[in-house]
């Protein structure tokens, strides 16, 4: 009876611990200096570090949690570079080379996939819009272009 009481008391605590969502980023970045620091920071608050790791053979694992999916940087201070990642509380794998972090491969995060699909669809239009606002712009952004953005 005493064991049953203890079990009933601990069960809610165990279920709370299991329901806590966390992210895990496993990375393999070629050319990353041995023993170099890797960390995740909030794009809007770069001093807010969510997770840190030390690279070993170009590999690292970062773990932590986020309140909601958002943009973050995976920062490689020794290389003075960072990669943009739309992160949620899921298991993510990233691979690439430290010389071109804009081409890293990200798998396991549905949030990052939606983000990259959005970028692929809208970045060309946003770039045209920005160029069209420059003085003496050769690029024109028409009313039809604006409407296309509105209903896409």
C-alpha positions as CSV (number, residue, x, y, z in Angstrom):
1,X,0.0,0.0,0.0
2,X,2.8,2.4,0.9
3,X,4.6,1.6,-2.4
4,X,1.4,2.3,-4.3
5,X,1.0,5.7,-2.5
6,X,4.6,6.6,-3.5
7,X,4.0,5.6,-7.1
8,X,0.8,7.6,-7.3
9,X,2.6,10.6,-5.9
10,X,5.6,10.3,-8.3
11,X,3.5,9.5,-11.4
12,X,2.4,13.1,-12.1
13,X,6.0,14.3,-11.7
14,X,7.3,11.7,-14.1
15,X,4.7,12.5,-16.7
16,X,5.6,16.3,-16.4
17,X,9.2,15.5,-16.9
18,X,8.5,13.4,-20.0
19,X,6.3,16.1,-21.6
20,X,9.0,18.8,-21.5
21,X,10.0,19.3,-25.1
22,X,13.6,19.9,-26.0
23,X,15.6,20.4,-29.2
24,X,18.7,18.5,-30.1
25,X,21.0,19.6,-32.9
26,X,23.5,17.1,-34.1
27,X,26.0,18.7,-36.4
28,X,28.8,17.6,-38.7
29,X,30.5,20.6,-40.2
30,X,33.6,20.0,-42.3
31,X,36.6,22.3,-41.6
32,X,35.5,23.2,-38.1
33,X,38.5,23.6,-35.8
34,X,39.0,20.9,-33.3
35,X,37.8,21.9,-29.8
36,X,36.1,25.0,-31.0
37,X,33.0,26.4,-29.4
38,X,29.6,26.1,-31.1
39,X,26.5,27.7,-29.6
40,X,22.9,28.6,-30.4
41,X,21.7,32.2,-29.9
42,X,18.5,34.1,-30.5
43,X,18.7,36.2,-33.7
44,X,16.8,39.1,-31.9
45,X,18.9,38.8,-28.8
46,X,22.4,37.6,-29.7
47,X,23.6,37.6,-26.0
48,X,20.9,35.0,-25.2
49,X,22.7,31.6,-25.5
50,X,20.4,28.6,-25.5
51,X,23.0,25.8,-25.8
52,X,26.8,25.3,-26.1
53,X,29.0,22.5,-27.2
54,X,32.6,21.8,-28.1
55,X,33.3,20.4,-31.6
56,X,35.2,17.1,-31.8
57,X,36.2,16.0,-35.3
58,X,33.7,18.6,-36.8
59,X,30.9,17.0,-34.8
60,X,28.8,18.5,-32.0
61,X,25.5,18.1,-30.2
62,X,23.5,21.1,-28.8
63,X,20.5,20.6,-26.6
64,X,18.0,22.9,-25.0
65,X,14.5,24.1,-25.3
66,X,12.6,27.0,-27.0
67,X,9.2,28.4,-26.0
68,X,8.1,28.6,-29.6
69,X,9.6,28.0,-33.1
70,X,11.7,31.0,-34.1
71,X,14.9,32.1,-35.9
72,X,18.2,31.3,-34.2
73,X,21.8,31.4,-35.1
74,X,24.2,28.4,-34.8
75,X,27.4,30.3,-34.1
76,X,30.9,29.2,-34.8
77,X,33.1,31.9,-33.1
78,X,36.5,30.4,-34.1
79,X,35.5,30.6,-37.8
80,X,33.7,34.0,-37.2
81,X,30.6,32.6,-38.9
82,X,27.0,31.7,-38.1
83,X,24.2,29.8,-39.7
84,X,20.5,30.7,-39.7
85,X,18.2,28.1,-38.4
86,X,14.4,28.1,-37.8
87,X,14.3,26.0,-34.7
88,X,11.6,24.2,-32.8
89,X,11.8,21.6,-30.0
90,X,12.7,18.6,-32.3
91,X,15.7,16.6,-33.2
92,X,17.7,18.3,-36.0
93,X,20.7,17.2,-38.0
94,X,22.8,19.8,-39.8
95,X,25.7,19.1,-42.1
96,X,27.9,21.3,-44.3
97,X,31.2,23.0,-44.5
98,X,32.4,25.9,-42.4
99,X,33.5,27.8,-45.5
100,X,29.9,28.1,-46.8
101,X,27.3,27.9,-43.9
102,X,24.6,29.4,-46.2
103,X,24.4,25.9,-47.8
104,X,24.1,23.8,-44.7
105,X,21.7,20.9,-45.0
106,X,19.1,20.8,-42.2
107,X,16.9,17.7,-41.6
108,X,14.4,16.8,-38.9
109,X,12.7,20.2,-38.4
110,X,9.4,20.8,-40.1
111,X,9.6,24.4,-38.9
112,X,12.9,25.0,-40.7
113,X,11.5,23.3,-43.9
114,X,8.5,25.7,-43.9
115,X,10.9,28.6,-43.4
116,X,13.2,27.7,-46.3
117,X,10.1,27.1,-48.5
118,X,8.9,30.6,-47.6
119,X,12.4,32.1,-48.4
120,X,12.6,30.2,-51.7
121,X,9.1,31.5,-52.7
122,X,9.3,35.1,-51.5
123,X,12.9,36.3,-51.4
124,X,13.1,36.9,-55.2
125,X,10.0,39.2,-55.0
126,X,11.3,40.9,-51.9
127,X,14.7,41.6,-53.6
128,X,12.9,43.0,-56.6
129,X,10.8,45.2,-54.4
130,X,13.8,46.5,-52.5
131,X,15.7,47.3,-55.8
132,X,12.6,49.1,-57.2
133,X,12.6,51.6,-54.3
134,X,16.2,52.7,-55.0
135,X,16.7,56.1,-56.7
136,X,16.8,55.7,-60.5
137,X,15.9,52.1,-60.2
138,X,15.9,50.1,-63.4
139,X,13.6,47.5,-61.7
140,X,9.9,48.3,-61.6
141,X,7.5,46.7,-59.1
142,X,4.0,47.0,-60.5
143,X,0.6,46.8,-58.9
144,X,0.2,43.3,-60.2
145,X,3.5,42.4,-58.4
146,X,2.1,43.7,-55.1
147,X,-1.1,41.8,-55.6
148,X,0.8,38.6,-56.3
149,X,2.6,39.0,-52.9
150,X,-0.7,39.7,-51.2
151,X,-2.5,36.5,-52.3
152,X,0.4,34.1,-52.6
